[in-house]
């Protein structure tokens, strides 16, 4: 009898385990099915409540907080974004109480208590935050109110007269404060596209919530001025277009975006904040739509042109194609709020492609959520961040929950499927001169480069459908770390040009390592890094040429020549397959200790998708660190929060640990081809010696011959010198019918690159 009960219990346990596993996998695959997006967002949101409840504290019967809820802006923003999740789930007909662990009534009760705390603790509310001080009246205090707006709309039928009155009163208070501030804008200084957008939105909301207020008209005009100076460009200074009763130039203060639509936020070409600005626009757009209120037309000024470039900087599965990289945590914040941009583009511009972005991103959310059974979205990947800063961790978790909740609510109340459809064409190639940025998107390859990026220079070459292989930290730009805490390669100068189907660039950077642990040390210049990068017009091939030279004798703790980073983390299930001349090997992330995967040949391939072939300077090998190495960065200085993404590092020259380098020595001198090709094609390319170095008596010249996937023969000349070089390509390459793909005129510029195609 005992054995029967044991077998029955085992069968029941097995059945339940299988059932819940199937249920979770069904959620995971929901974004690939015909399930309504509204439902998918709710399913992604529900498990988070069980984790968030550990950080929700009820102060008394009618007040609750998430995190610490002190008066500093990040504390309150974290609290406000969490409120949004509780409010939406507490009012949605499809919320599954077994998955949230709370009844919808309790979710609503908690949401109202959180909202009550937000409004009462504001300067206009008469109370204080948990640290004894009220919040409000700062440059960013309106942002939390903006991001919680969908939650307020969802819970609004359950709000009492006190909450309704306080909500309007707080917005009026913030609007009056904004009136005391000058409107500013700038391409590199006072670059505030997103804050001008949210300030304008707060001003307009205040006028709608307080229509009889004495300053309502002033708020509306100030809102228009902020909107005009949000995604403004230099050419808008003379723009005579009349919007909301005035010419653009009459409200123009300064440009926040370059005419290319590039954005120099936080000091680098920042795709994330190109998105964030549009996301703040979306918050007001849908708020007005729900109320059938016509927003100022200035709200949409330059929005379509901005979206076209943002769309170009988005992978087909919704990941941001961050030309310029990122200094923050990967796959959160700007990425989360990109959902708002997609929904705005669908509603305002009729862009039907954005539904695929939503479904693709939801698949990635589900993938990481599966790795976090406690309910948090990112804890397993960001445990070090939790230990370093619970505030930062709860804030970015709140951002993800808020973005999912807002999208769930909008999909519930608006029928996106019935909206008109238009084709919004995103450029396949893009360039910004100020940042030295190029992007080329083809059917088979995506290639990019930027000089003024998050960690300065960096490139990309991945398959068009391989967004999970994208990482920009020092990517394809070499890596040299000294013993200081802050290591950076600052661009000195560069040249470059675009052509049909590709681009080429060449330049030099100064290598520095500073903030040493030892007292009394100075900031030494380690050396110079010379980089050339060429995306051939064959939709497959990129050529990377690099040389690094020391200036003084120094200790180095890490060297990577080439430095191609391929993420190997939760989003690809912690496994990559590497194809080598001597066999195939699975790479499980992360190894217990540092290891170097050597290579007995001249090529390797990752996942049968991305190949690397040596031209000269070292066979490609793989450096495997024991921990996640992509960190939060501040101008090259890692913060004490651990890594947030693990990468396999492919290098031609590689050292890990302290090494000594003499002055005026070569650290590395190498060149390689990166191919969006399978292993067989990569092997064939290497066996045929389809890329060769041509010898030169000039030590500053690098001459290459490469056979493209289009069967055309390409010749590349790189000048790493600070002096121009007279150059006869017909004589040097001994070729016939060479067609220049640049603007070559027998002189190769200093730090210059030239490219020719041999005519058929």
URQUISUL-V672789 format. One record per residue. N is the residue number from 1. RES is the residue in one letter. PHI is phi in whole degrees, 0 to 359 (none if undefined). NEAR is the number of other ideal C-beta (glycine too) atoms within 12 Angstrom. D_FIRST is the distance of its C-alpha to the first C-alpha in Angstrom with 2 decimals. Layout:
N/RES/PHI/NEAR/D_FIRST
N/RES/PHI/NEAR/D_FIRST
This chain:
1/X/none/7/0.00
2/X/300/8/3.78
3/X/296/9/5.42
4/X/295/10/5.06
5/X/297/11/6.38
6/X/296/12/8.65
7/X/294/13/9.88
8/X/296/14/10.55
9/X/297/14/12.30
10/X/297/14/14.15
11/X/297/14/15.28
12/X/296/14/16.42
13/X/299/14/18.20
14/X/297/14/19.77
15/X/297/14/20.91
16/X/295/14/22.46
17/X/300/14/24.12
18/X/296/14/25.51
19/X/298/14/26.64
20/X/292/19/28.53
21/X/296/16/29.92
22/X/296/14/31.16
23/X/299/21/32.61
24/X/292/25/34.45
25/X/295/19/35.71
26/X/297/20/36.87
27/X/297/32/38.86
28/X/299/28/40.15
29/X/268/21/41.41
30/X/301/28/42.66
31/X/292/33/46.15
32/X/263/21/46.41
33/X/257/19/45.55
34/X/270/13/47.42
35/X/301/24/45.68
36/X/302/24/48.40
37/X/301/38/49.60
38/X/306/33/49.19
39/X/295/28/45.43
40/X/298/37/45.20
41/X/296/44/47.05
42/X/297/40/44.77
43/X/298/36/41.65
44/X/288/46/43.33
45/X/272/50/44.25
46/X/305/40/41.12
47/X/296/39/39.06
48/X/296/49/42.16
49/X/300/43/42.05
50/X/298/26/38.97
51/X/284/33/40.97
52/X/298/45/44.27
53/X/302/26/42.90
54/X/292/22/42.75
55/X/252/35/46.53
56/X/265/36/47.28
57/X/235/23/48.57
58/X/271/21/49.46
59/X/279/24/52.70
60/X/202/13/52.81
61/X/293/11/51.86
62/X/230/21/53.92
63/X/229/29/54.30
64/X/215/35/51.95
65/X/227/36/52.58
66/X/247/49/51.02
67/X/79/37/51.73
68/X/264/26/54.68
69/X/52/45/56.97
70/X/276/25/60.15
71/X/282/29/63.49
72/X/299/26/63.73
73/X/297/27/63.47
74/X/289/31/60.35
75/X/300/36/58.40
76/X/287/47/59.32
77/X/293/40/58.83
78/X/300/42/55.28
79/X/300/53/54.66
80/X/292/49/56.34
81/X/292/46/54.45
82/X/296/52/51.09
83/X/309/49/52.31
84/X/302/49/52.87
85/X/295/56/49.21
86/X/297/49/48.02
87/X/295/45/50.72
88/X/292/49/50.00
89/X/294/49/46.21
90/X/289/39/46.70
91/X/237/34/48.92
92/X/266/37/47.49
93/X/300/18/45.81
94/X/267/26/43.38
95/X/300/37/42.05
96/X/265/23/38.25
97/X/294/22/37.40
98/X/289/15/33.90
99/X/272/26/35.67
100/X/276/34/38.36
101/X/77/25/36.15
102/X/220/29/38.92
103/X/287/17/40.03
104/X/295/31/43.29
105/X/296/18/44.90
106/X/289/23/44.08
107/X/298/43/45.30
108/X/294/32/48.54
109/X/299/26/48.90
110/X/294/42/48.55
111/X/299/45/50.95
112/X/295/39/53.53
113/X/293/35/53.28
114/X/290/46/53.85
115/X/296/47/56.77
116/X/300/37/58.23
117/X/296/44/58.19
118/X/304/49/59.91
119/X/284/43/62.68
120/X/290/34/63.28
121/X/278/37/63.45
122/X/287/36/66.14
123/X/307/27/69.77
124/X/276/30/70.35
125/X/269/30/67.34
126/X/89/16/68.65
127/X/242/27/65.65
128/X/223/22/64.45
129/X/280/31/61.62
130/X/292/25/59.34
131/X/263/16/62.07
132/X/87/12/64.64
133/X/238/20/66.60
134/X/280/29/66.75
135/X/256/41/66.24
136/X/120/39/68.55
137/X/59/25/71.99
138/X/234/25/71.37
139/X/297/23/71.87
140/X/237/30/68.16
141/X/294/38/67.09
142/X/283/47/67.17
143/X/294/37/64.59
144/X/299/46/61.54
145/X/300/50/62.79
146/X/296/44/63.26
147/X/287/47/59.82
148/X/271/48/58.07
149/X/296/49/60.10
150/X/294/48/57.48
151/X/295/50/55.12
152/X/296/45/57.91
153/X/299/32/58.52
154/X/294/41/54.85
155/X/272/39/54.60
156/X/308/28/58.15
157/X/297/15/57.27
158/X/258/26/55.42
159/X/281/25/58.24
160/X/271/17/60.34
161/X/296/9/64.12
162/X/298/18/64.01
163/X/294/30/62.05
164/X/298/23/64.22
165/X/294/19/67.36
166/X/295/31/66.22
167/X/300/37/65.22
168/X/294/30/68.71
169/X/293/27/70.34
170/X/296/43/68.59
171/X/296/45/69.63
172/X/297/37/73.18
173/X/297/34/73.27
174/X/293/44/72.12
175/X/296/43/74.58
176/X/297/29/77.46
177/X/295/28/76.52
178/X/299/40/76.52
179/X/299/30/80.03
180/X/279/16/81.25
181/X/259/27/80.17
182/X/286/18/82.20
183/X/280/32/80.72
184/X/235/24/80.48
185/X/194/39/79.57
186/X/188/23/80.13
187/X/289/31/79.15
188/X/235/24/78.42
189/X/245/14/79.33
190/X/58/23/78.03
191/X/278/34/75.70
192/X/223/39/73.78
193/X/298/48/72.80
194/X/286/44/69.44
195/X/286/34/70.71
196/X/296/49/73.68
197/X/293/50/71.26
198/X/288/41/69.01
199/X/294/46/72.08
200/X/299/47/73.59
201/X/296/47/70.37
202/X/297/47/70.20
203/X/297/46/73.84
204/X/291/49/73.38
205/X/302/43/70.23
206/X/302/40/72.17
207/X/291/36/74.91
208/X/285/32/72.51
209/X/286/32/70.66
210/X/231/31/73.98
211/X/296/20/76.47
212/X/261/12/79.06
213/X/293/23/79.05
214/X/298/15/82.51
215/X/258/26/81.35
216/X/304/26/79.39
217/X/293/21/82.12
218/X/296/23/82.46
219/X/299/36/78.72
220/X/296/33/78.84
221/X/293/28/81.76
222/X/297/38/80.21
223/X/299/44/77.00
224/X/299/38/79.05
225/X/293/39/80.71
226/X/295/48/77.41
227/X/297/47/76.02
228/X/299/45/79.14
229/X/260/43/78.83
230/X/265/49/75.15
231/X/258/46/75.08
232/X/290/46/78.86
233/X/234/32/80.63
234/X/305/22/84.10
235/X/290/20/85.58
236/X/289/33/84.73
237/X/300/22/87.58
238/X/245/14/89.99
239/X/283/25/87.71
240/X/267/14/89.67
241/X/298/21/86.77
242/X/268/17/86.70
243/X/228/28/83.30
244/X/52/28/82.87
245/X/87/18/86.64
246/X/221/22/87.56
247/X/290/20/88.12
248/X/305/31/85.44
249/X/295/20/88.05
250/X/283/23/89.01
251/X/256/34/85.54
252/X/294/33/84.97
253/X/248/27/84.57
254/X/185/28/83.13
255/X/262/38/80.82
256/X/256/45/77.16
257/X/240/44/76.48
258/X/288/36/78.65
259/X/298/25/80.14
260/X/284/34/77.56
261/X/82/45/74.92
262/X/295/43/73.84
263/X/224/49/72.88
264/X/263/36/73.69
265/X/271/37/71.23
266/X/59/29/70.41
267/X/84/28/73.08
268/X/209/42/71.59
269/X/295/50/71.07
270/X/243/43/68.11
271/X/298/49/66.29
272/X/303/43/63.78
273/X/276/45/66.44
274/X/296/51/67.91
275/X/287/46/64.53
276/X/303/44/64.22
277/X/299/50/67.59
278/X/294/50/66.57
279/X/294/47/63.28
280/X/290/46/65.27
281/X/299/48/67.42
282/X/300/46/64.33
283/X/301/49/63.18
284/X/286/46/66.43
285/X/304/41/66.61
286/X/284/37/63.35
287/X/296/40/64.11
288/X/292/29/67.39
289/X/300/27/65.86
290/X/298/25/63.44
291/X/267/20/66.41
292/X/57/9/68.74
293/X/256/20/71.08
294/X/276/16/73.44
295/X/284/35/73.33
296/X/299/35/76.49
297/X/295/24/77.14
298/X/296/42/77.70
299/X/304/43/73.93
300/X/263/33/73.67
301/X/297/41/76.68
302/X/67/41/76.07
303/X/292/41/72.37
304/X/295/25/72.35
305/X/299/29/74.23
306/X/293/44/71.83
307/X/297/43/68.79
308/X/301/30/70.17
309/X/284/41/70.25
310/X/299/50/66.91
311/X/297/41/65.42
312/X/298/36/66.96
313/X/264/48/65.21
314/X/225/43/61.77
315/X/289/36/59.49
316/X/297/27/58.18
317/X/262/33/54.70
318/X/95/36/56.15
319/X/298/37/56.39
320/X/286/43/59.76
321/X/269/44/62.10
322/X/277/44/63.59
323/X/296/50/66.99
324/X/121/46/67.88
325/X/78/45/64.42
326/X/205/41/62.89
327/X/260/35/63.06
328/X/256/39/59.93
329/X/288/38/56.19
330/X/290/45/55.25
331/X/63/39/53.63
332/X/205/39/53.98
333/X/50/39/56.75
334/X/304/43/59.49
335/X/296/43/56.88
336/X/299/45/54.84
337/X/284/43/57.90
338/X/298/47/59.01
339/X/306/51/56.79
340/X/298/48/59.47
341/X/298/50/62.16
342/X/296/45/60.38
343/X/290/43/59.93
344/X/298/46/63.56
345/X/298/42/64.75
346/X/291/38/62.88
347/X/281/36/64.24
348/X/274/34/67.75
349/X/251/34/68.58
350/X/71/21/66.36
351/X/280/33/64.77
352/X/286/22/61.86
353/X/293/29/60.87
354/X/288/39/59.35
355/X/299/32/56.15
356/X/293/25/55.25
357/X/298/41/55.93
358/X/297/42/53.54
359/X/294/32/50.71
360/X/297/33/51.31
361/X/292/43/51.29
362/X/299/43/48.13
363/X/303/30/46.36
364/X/288/41/47.46
365/X/297/43/46.31
366/X/298/35/42.85
367/X/300/33/42.78
368/X/286/39/43.50
369/X/298/41/41.30
370/X/298/28/38.30
371/X/278/27/39.18
372/X/232/28/39.07
373/X/294/17/35.64
374/X/285/23/36.98
375/X/113/31/39.23
376/X/299/34/42.57
377/X/281/44/44.43
378/X/227/43/45.88
379/X/300/32/44.43
380/X/298/26/43.15
381/X/278/38/46.55
382/X/238/40/48.53
383/X/299/23/46.77
384/X/297/26/50.01
385/X/293/34/51.85
386/X/303/30/49.52
387/X/291/14/50.20
388/X/274/21/53.92
389/X/204/25/54.42
390/X/304/27/51.77
391/X/300/27/54.63
392/X/298/34/55.21
393/X/297/37/51.52
394/X/293/41/50.91
395/X/294/41/54.12
396/X/286/41/53.25
397/X/296/46/49.71
398/X/297/49/51.45
399/X/300/43/53.85
400/X/294/49/51.11
401/X/296/53/49.35
402/X/297/52/52.72
403/X/294/49/53.71
404/X/293/48/50.46
405/X/294/51/50.66
406/X/299/49/54.31
407/X/296/52/53.71
408/X/299/43/50.83
409/X/294/44/53.13
410/X/296/40/56.09
411/X/292/36/54.08
412/X/285/30/52.81
413/X/263/26/56.30
414/X/241/28/58.41
415/X/264/16/58.02
416/X/291/30/58.82
417/X/292/16/58.27
418/X/266/11/61.27
419/X/283/23/63.64
420/X/296/15/66.56
421/X/243/18/66.19
422/X/228/19/68.80
423/X/267/14/68.83
424/X/264/29/69.25
425/X/271/16/70.50
426/X/268/30/69.61
427/X/297/24/71.95
428/X/276/27/70.79
429/X/229/29/73.00
430/X/210/36/73.86
431/X/214/35/76.10
432/X/232/40/77.11
433/X/290/23/80.17
434/X/299/28/79.78
435/X/271/40/76.37
436/X/60/42/77.12
437/X/246/50/74.12
438/X/224/44/73.46
439/X/220/42/70.66
440/X/225/44/70.41
441/X/245/36/67.66
442/X/234/30/67.46
443/X/293/17/65.13
444/X/248/28/63.73
445/X/220/37/64.67
446/X/242/42/65.00
447/X/230/48/67.44
448/X/209/47/68.83
449/X/206/50/70.84
450/X/212/48/72.08
451/X/268/42/74.34
452/X/262/38/73.96
453/X/253/46/70.19
454/X/302/43/67.63
455/X/247/45/68.05
456/X/68/43/71.38
457/X/292/51/71.55
458/X/183/46/68.57
459/X/229/52/67.80
460/X/207/48/65.13
461/X/211/52/64.52
462/X/216/42/61.26
463/X/299/35/60.22
464/X/300/27/60.78
465/X/257/23/57.07
466/X/244/31/56.05
467/X/299/34/56.19
468/X/290/37/53.30
469/X/263/38/55.72
470/X/267/44/58.32
471/X/207/45/59.23
472/X/251/45/62.74
473/X/293/45/62.75
474/X/60/44/65.61
475/X/294/47/64.52
476/X/56/50/66.90
477/X/230/48/69.40
478/X/69/51/68.79
479/X/215/48/67.47
480/X/223/47/69.27
481/X/245/38/68.09
482/X/273/39/70.23
483/X/269/27/69.19
484/X/282/29/69.82
485/X/284/26/67.26
486/X/245/26/69.06
487/X/237/41/69.66
488/X/208/38/71.34
489/X/246/42/73.44
490/X/272/31/75.99
491/X/301/35/77.78
492/X/264/28/81.49
493/X/198/26/82.65
494/X/202/37/81.52
495/X/227/33/82.77
496/X/176/39/81.03
497/X/201/29/81.33
498/X/252/32/79.39
499/X/209/30/79.95
500/X/301/21/78.38
501/X/90/32/74.78
502/X/185/46/74.80
503/X/199/40/76.44
504/X/214/48/77.68
505/X/210/50/78.24
506/X/210/47/79.41
507/X/187/41/79.96
508/X/220/37/79.64
509/X/229/41/77.76
510/X/267/29/78.38
511/X/265/45/75.55
512/X/230/34/75.22
513/X/219/37/72.88
514/X/226/26/73.39
515/X/59/23/71.96
516/X/288/21/71.38
517/X/291/13/69.69
518/X/286/13/72.88
519/X/288/7/75.55
520/X/78/6/78.92
521/X/277/17/77.91
522/X/259/14/79.50
523/X/260/20/78.14
524/X/278/28/78.84
525/X/273/27/79.27
526/X/290/38/77.30
527/X/177/36/78.77
528/X/235/35/79.10
529/X/248/47/76.55
530/X/257/47/78.01
531/X/226/52/75.87
532/X/226/47/76.49
533/X/216/49/74.11
534/X/223/51/74.78
535/X/265/50/72.67
536/X/292/45/74.21
537/X/277/33/74.76
538/X/245/37/72.36
539/X/60/30/69.19
540/X/211/43/67.43
541/X/249/46/69.30
542/X/233/53/70.02
543/X/244/53/72.17
544/X/242/55/71.86
545/X/238/47/74.64
546/X/219/48/74.50
547/X/215/41/76.60
548/X/232/40/76.26
549/X/230/31/78.97
550/X/279/30/79.20
551/X/260/24/82.11
552/X/236/24/81.64
553/X/291/17/79.70
554/X/202/34/76.21
555/X/264/26/72.66
556/X/242/35/70.12
557/X/249/24/66.36
558/X/203/31/65.34
559/X/223/42/67.11
560/X/223/43/66.02
561/X/272/42/68.52
562/X/90/49/67.54
563/X/63/48/64.46
564/X/269/50/62.45
565/X/260/46/59.32
566/X/238/47/56.30
567/X/304/43/53.46
568/X/220/36/50.03
569/X/217/38/47.77
570/X/302/32/45.08
571/X/289/38/47.03
572/X/245/31/46.82
573/X/64/22/43.35
574/X/60/25/44.83
575/X/212/23/45.83
576/X/235/38/49.13
577/X/249/26/50.06
578/X/250/36/53.35
579/X/259/33/55.29
580/X/233/31/57.74
581/X/304/25/60.19
582/X/256/17/57.93
583/X/140/15/54.60
584/X/244/18/52.01
585/X/219/25/50.02
586/X/273/20/47.40
587/X/252/33/48.40
588/X/268/20/45.46
589/X/270/32/46.63
590/X/247/27/47.16
591/X/295/21/47.79
592/X/291/11/47.14
593/X/212/11/50.85
594/X/301/20/54.06
595/X/216/22/54.52
596/X/242/24/57.23
597/X/273/28/56.38
598/X/286/21/59.51
599/X/220/31/60.91
600/X/270/14/62.88
601/X/233/24/64.50
602/X/258/33/66.42
603/X/215/42/63.73
604/X/205/49/60.17
605/X/217/40/58.19
606/X/256/45/55.37
607/X/58/33/52.70
608/X/60/24/55.05
609/X/230/34/56.99
610/X/229/48/59.36
611/X/252/46/61.59
612/X/229/51/63.87
613/X/231/47/66.74
614/X/291/37/69.12
615/X/263/42/72.81
616/X/199/31/73.90
617/X/96/29/73.02
618/X/142/32/69.54
619/X/290/32/66.55
620/X/290/49/63.82
621/X/227/36/60.95
622/X/238/40/58.05
623/X/271/36/57.87
624/X/237/33/54.35
625/X/280/32/54.14
626/X/273/16/51.09
627/X/224/24/51.14
628/X/298/34/52.11
629/X/250/35/55.90
630/X/277/39/56.98
631/X/242/35/57.92
632/X/296/34/59.58
633/X/238/34/63.24
634/X/230/21/66.44
635/X/53/25/69.32
636/X/91/37/67.58
637/X/256/22/66.23
638/X/293/29/62.43
639/X/270/23/61.05
640/X/280/16/58.47
641/X/227/29/55.47
642/X/72/26/54.09
643/X/274/32/53.77
644/X/234/42/52.40
645/X/202/40/52.30
646/X/260/36/51.85
647/X/229/42/54.25
648/X/277/47/54.89
649/X/252/45/58.58
650/X/267/49/60.59
651/X/222/46/63.80
652/X/272/44/66.68
653/X/238/37/67.69
654/X/214/38/65.01
655/X/217/28/64.93
656/X/226/26/62.52
657/X/102/17/63.54
658/X/296/15/67.01
659/X/223/23/69.79
660/X/254/19/73.57
661/X/233/31/75.93
662/X/281/17/79.70
663/X/296/17/82.12
664/X/54/15/83.23
665/X/247/23/80.47
666/X/276/26/78.31
667/X/277/41/74.72
668/X/203/37/73.74
669/X/211/28/75.60
670/X/211/41/73.37
671/X/209/44/72.89
672/X/210/49/70.05
673/X/254/52/69.22
674/X/248/50/66.08
675/X/236/47/65.01
676/X/273/40/62.63
677/X/211/39/61.72
678/X/280/23/58.93
679/X/295/30/58.68
680/X/296/16/60.68
681/X/293/28/63.50
682/X/294/40/63.54
683/X/299/27/63.78
684/X/298/20/66.52
685/X/301/36/68.44
686/X/291/34/68.35
687/X/296/16/69.21
688/X/275/18/72.17
689/X/49/20/73.39
690/X/288/35/73.63
691/X/232/40/74.39
692/X/226/28/77.13
693/X/263/27/79.18
694/X/255/26/82.94
695/X/295/15/84.88
696/X/217/22/87.42
697/X/282/10/90.03
698/X/268/20/89.35
699/X/293/16/86.51
700/X/267/30/85.82
701/X/260/34/85.29
702/X/235/41/82.08
703/X/243/40/82.63
704/X/226/40/79.82
705/X/232/34/79.49
706/X/227/46/76.30
707/X/270/31/75.40
708/X/278/34/73.67
709/X/295/31/70.99
710/X/275/22/73.81
711/X/70/17/75.59
712/X/275/30/78.36
713/X/262/30/79.64
714/X/246/45/79.80
715/X/241/44/81.92
716/X/237/49/81.21
717/X/238/46/83.62
718/X/239/45/82.54
719/X/246/36/85.06
720/X/276/41/83.53
721/X/284/27/87.03
722/X/270/19/88.55
723/X/234/16/91.55
724/X/289/20/91.94
725/X/235/31/92.44
726/X/288/19/94.81
727/X/211/31/92.81
728/X/246/19/93.62
729/X/298/35/90.37
730/X/297/19/92.13
731/X/282/17/93.45
732/X/292/28/90.41
733/X/270/30/87.83
734/X/53/15/90.27
735/X/254/24/88.88
736/X/242/16/90.55
737/X/54/16/90.37
738/X/283/30/88.31
739/X/250/24/87.38
740/X/286/29/86.84
741/X/262/33/83.83
742/X/239/34/85.19
743/X/239/19/88.69
744/X/287/31/89.91
745/X/221/15/93.67
746/X/68/18/94.30
747/X/229/19/93.24
748/X/269/38/89.70
749/X/298/32/89.22
750/X/300/24/88.21
751/X/50/33/84.41
752/X/247/38/84.63
753/X/224/46/82.81
754/X/225/43/84.14
755/X/221/48/82.52
756/X/231/37/84.05
757/X/245/35/82.85
758/X/279/26/84.65
759/X/294/16/86.09
760/X/269/11/85.32
